[in-house]
Amino acid sequence: MNYAKLINNQPSFAPNPILHDGLWYGNPPGEIYEAEGYKPVTYTEAPEVEEGYVAVPGWTETEEAIVQTWVVEEEPDEIDGERAAELMLGG
């Protein structure tokens, strides 16, 4: 399972190893990550979209997890470089 913090609406994944209470942990249990403020990441399936539309991934934070979300948008005729990078990076 992946753990992350949501920063600027993007997951910032937990490091491995991680320093906790002065000790380094490699492949730590979830409790260590959670003690450091990280939450489990929940991935979801992209919705099916009609031709001419795209499913754009996003993220939201609940009390228990960082959850992948999707917004269906009309596919633009042209995508500028900045928007293409956003789509490739999940935002």
N, C-alpha and C positions, 0 to 999 in steps of 0.2 A: 504494500500500500504506500502511496505517496502522501507526504505531508507538506503543507505550504502555509504561507501567510498571504493574504490578498493585499497587494500594494499597487496603487494606481489601476485598480480593476484588473490586474493580472496576477496569477499565482507566482509567488517567489518561493521556490521549493527549498525544503529543509536541507542543510548540509549533512554529509555523511563522510567522516565522523562528525560528531557534534560535542561541544564542550558543555557539560551540565554539572553544576555544583563542584567545579574545580577538577572534574574528571572527564576524560575523553571516552566517548562511546562510539564504537563502530557497529553499524547495523543495529541501532538501539530499538527497543520496543516503543510502541506508540506512546506510552505513558511519558517517556523522556521527551519526545517531541512536543507533546501536549503541555508538559510542564514549562517548556520554552516558548509557548504561545502559538505553536503550529497546530493546524487542524488537518484531518484527513481530507484528501481530494476525491470528490465523486465525479466521475466522468459519465456523460449521458450520450445516447445515440442522437445523431443529427436527424431532424425530421425530414421526411420525404418532401421534396418541393416540386412544383410544376415547372415546366420549361420556361425559362425567362426569369427565374427566381433563384436565389442562393440562400443557404442557411449560414448565418454568420455566428461564430461562437463567441460567447462572453462568459463572465463569471459572476457569481454572487456568493455572499458569505452568510451562513446561518449560524446559529449558536453552536452547532455541532460540527460543521464542515464547510469546505469551499466547494461549491457546486457549479459544474459547467451548465450554461444555459445557451439557448439558441434563439436568434431573431431571424425571421424570414424577410428578406428584402428583395426588391426588384433588381435584377441583374443590370448593372449599368452598361451602356454601350461601350464605354472606355473606362479603364481604371488607371488613375494616376499612380505613380511609383509609391507614394506614401500610403495610399489606400491598399495597394497590393501587398505592401509589407505588413500592414495591420491584419489583413485577411490571412496571410501566411502564419502570422504569430498568434492568431486566435483572438483578434479583437477588432 
